[in-house]
């Protein structure tokens, strides 16, 4: 339960706030106009804002942060040749 509370209360950035705002506006407009399709889009944006996920999931499109030892070793062994 503490993980959920920590996820909801930390890491608020501009994109997360924007998604939450768009979701709230779409849901409010959907309720006012009784349009369930717009309500589904609003619910999708609300979910993204609350859960801090993008279209690909939680950091699905982000590059890996861990170091791959094979690629580091391959770049260390580069030979350069001077062209005159």
N, C-alpha and C positions, 0 to 999 in steps of 0.2 A: 504494500500500500504506500510505503514511503517513496518508492521509485516513481509511482504515478504522480504523487504530490510534487516531487522534485521536478519531474518533466513538465508539469503544468505551470510551475512557478519560476522556472529558470529559462535562460536562453531565449528571451524575447528580442527579436530583431525586426527590422523594418518590413521584411517580406512576410513574416508571420503575422504582424499586426495588420498589414494590408489584406492578406487573405481573410483574416477574421472580420475586418470591416466590410469587405466585399460580400462575405457570407451573410453577415447580419443584414446588409442592405437588400440582398436578393431574397432572403427569407421574409423580411418585413414586406417587401413589395409583392411577394407571392401570396402572403396571407391576405394582403389588402385586395389584390386582384383575383384571388382564388384560382391561381394558376399553379398546378402541381408540378409542371415541368421546371418552371423557374425555381420552385421550392426545392427540387432535387439538386439543381445546380448550386443553390444557396447552401444546402446541407453538405454538399461536397466541399465547398470552400470553407464552411465552418469546421468540418472535420480536419481539413488541412491546417487551418489556423490553430485549432485546439491541440491537435496531436503533433504538430510541427513536422509534417510530412509533405513532400512534394508529389509530383505526378508519379515519380519512380519509387516512392516509399521513403523511408527514413534514410537519407543520404545515399540513395540508390544511384544517383548520377554523379556523386562527388568522387574525385580521384582517391585512390588508396593512399593512406598516410604512412603505412608500414614500409620499411625498406626491404627491397628484394635483393638479397646478397649476390645473386647471379648477375643481375644487371649492373650492380655497382662494380663488381670485379671486371665485367666486360668493358666498362668505360674507363677503368684505370689502365688498361693495357693498350690504349690507342697510340699508334706511332704517327709522328708528324714528319713530313718531308718538306724541306724548304725548296721553293720553286724560284729559280733565278731568271 
